[in-house]
Amino acid sequence: MTGYLLGIDAGTTSFKTALYTDEGAAVHMVKEEYVLLTQKAGWVEYRAEDYWTLLCRLIKKLLAESGIPPEKILALAVSSQGETLICLDESGKPLMNAICWLDNRSEKEADRIRAHFGKKVIYEKSGQADVTATWPATKILWLKEKMPEVFEKTAHYLLLEDYLIYRLTGCYVCEENLWASSLLYDINKDCWWPEMLHYLDITAEQLPDRKGCGQPAGMVSALASGQTGLSPDTLVVTGALDQTCGSIGAGKIFPGEVTETTGSCLAVSAAVDRFVPYCEERPITCQNHAVKGRYTILLWSQTAGMVLKWYAGCFFSKEFREGENIYRLIDREAEEAAAGSEGLVMLPHLSGASNPEYNSMARGVFYGMTLGHERKHFSRAILEAVAYMLRRNIEQIEGIGENVSGIYSMGGGAESDIWCRIKADVTRKRVETVQVKECACLGAAILAGVGAGIFSDIDSAVRKVSGRGKLFVPTEENRAVYDRSFGAYIDLYNALVPVFRKYGD
């Protein structure tokens, strides 16, 4: 009897559920978007119960549309957004809304944790390059001081994947890849970080039972079976962080392989076989991989595809009303402009700059405008700006002695041939698109298959299901102009740092 695997992608603004055969072939996928709660400045929340309601609705829809009998679904796993914190009481009920990873209420607490432990210790324990309000430890400290009634009643601190596993199985189980950025887990000693727990005044008993990625967590409970339509014979398996699952689904988890995802943000992931030593001058994130003994370099920038979305909304409204595919129109215009956009350079920092600048005051800039520039130059300059961010990330990876044999492109940006060609020319690396459309869902399904014993391990599963996409090879003719433009991009940012500092909010 053919069996099926269920991959769940619990994203920041949408959930996806997808069924695959036990050979990794896609069967059916359903998706639903949702809107986060932002009633207060800097606060980003969502009702924890609504995450579960959304998942139940999607699984029922997936089963109905696919026609797959629930008893044929052998196992499932979750690919999860990172850092979203959920506080439960003794009975397993949420004490408040989930605090989303985007929430910045705990900036002062982040500063205090950094000052107390120091960036070097933080890195050596968690692999994180800095302490930001994103990390759950900072939010727990905020709760202790600003919402003591919740802090005192919290019996279970969970991240989103853990909460979904709990609702599916009734078990408090987590996996180690997702918890690396919590600042509560020592990724090298493979234990909860006792000094951090003591500093926050919490105990290990308030945290879930840790497992590796792709390990059995429990069977679907009778209660969850009734709510989702799943069979109680379906095994629930630990998944991984969405970026990790994306790399697994893309089949690019071996040292030397780098994936880049141009979605709303730019995320770059590189698997390495060692923990990279701390370097104050070159901060990176290097955390534990889903594969034991392997690590992942994670680099990101807040605004990439989001810049293109802003540009399309502001300057292509007429074409949108006329039914044009705006993004393909931008591609065509960018094709008409020469490499380097005739001296027009953009800083794409519309919401601050992350790696490697870590400057929340940075802002977007167009530089070099002349009377000769047209809209097509602005279209190309945006695509080039994201490619320059990518090159900075690649140079960081190579700067610590790691080899980058090629770049594998995922996300919406991979659908643009001109953008992929620009990335290849700017980075001087071969860029290959990933054939799989929903890499995170497939990555979660692969982990489910590992946990169910269908695949012997993650590496062999990845080799079995990975395919090839379009290949873009860098051209020598654009090398000089992109080296010059990339230099202008770096110099422009450095020159404007005092301005960002002086006039930033």
Sequence and secondary structure as in RCSB ss.txt:
>XXXX:A:sequence
MTGYLLGIDAGTTSFKTALYTDEGAAVHMVKEEYVLLTQKAGWVEYRAEDYWTLLCRLIKKLLAESGIPPEKILA
LAVSSQGETLICLDESGKPLMNAICWLDNRSEKEADRIRAHFGKKVIYEKSGQADVTATWPATKILWLKEKMPEV
FEKTAHYLLLEDYLIYRLTGCYVCEENLWASSLLYDINKDCWWPEMLHYLDITAEQLPDRKGCGQPAGMVSALAS
GQTGLSPDTLVVTGALDQTCGSIGAGKIFPGEVTETTGSCLAVSAAVDRFVPYCEERPITCQNHAVKGRYTILLW
SQTAGMVLKWYAGCFFSKEFREGENIYRLIDREAEEAAAGSEGLVMLPHLSGASNPEYNSMARGVFYGMTLGHER
KHFSRAILEAVAYMLRRNIEQIEGIGENVSGIYSMGGGAESDIWCRIKADVTRKRVETVQVKECACLGAAILAGV
GAGIFSDIDSAVRKVSGRGKLFVPTEENRAVYDRSFGAYIDLYNALVPVFRKYGD
>XXXX:A:secstr
   EEEEEEE SSEEEEEEEETTS EEEEEEEE   B  STT  EE HHHHHHHHHHHHHHHHHHH   GGGEEE
EEEEE S  EEEE TTS BSS EE TT  TTHHHHHHHHHHH HHHHHHHH  SS  TTSHHHHHHHHHHH HHH
HHH  EEEEHHHHHHHHHHS  EEETTGGGGGTSEETTTTEE HHHHHHHT  GGGS EEE TT EEEE  HHHH
HHH   TT EEEEEEEHHHHHHHHHT  STTEEEEEESSSEEEEEEESS     TTS  EEEE SSTT EEEEEE
ES SHHHHHHHHHHH HHHHHTT  HHHHHHHHHHHS TTGGG EEE  TT B TTT BTT   EEE   TT  H
HHHHHHHHHHHHHHHHHHHHHHHHTT    EEEEESGGGG HHHHHHHHHHHTS EEE S S HHHHHHHHHHHH
HTTSSSSHHHHHHHH     EE   GGGHHHHHHHHHHHHHHHHHHHHHHHHH  
